[in-house]
Amino acid sequence: MALIRFGIKKIELGYFSAFDLRIIEENKHPGFAFFYIQNYFHIWYLPIISLGCKWVMIHKGEFYEIPNEYRKKISEYNVKLKGKWYANIGMYLLIGGTVIATVIQFINNL
């Protein structure tokens, strides 16, 4: 019996050290890194729909939510990153298949 594999995965869209974003001095808090990630839902590792993008802070391999004061500084730094288009490929295929099936059915009814 085959199992359906589904879950949530992450795409890393950008990496910045704390020093790059001028948030904290590197020598005060070594090892902090900031990632801009996009989460998506997948079935058999085919991305179905994006669950959104967010900033996370990583320290010693652990993910943490970014404090509000750091969010403000990141927005002041004006970092512009966009999510990947293929995180929604499952929805694109579903919509495209529906449109094609509708057109074929319309043509057959003529």
Helices and strands as residue ranges (DSSP letters): E 6-17, E 32-43, E 46-59, E 62-65, H 68-77, G 85-88, H 89-109
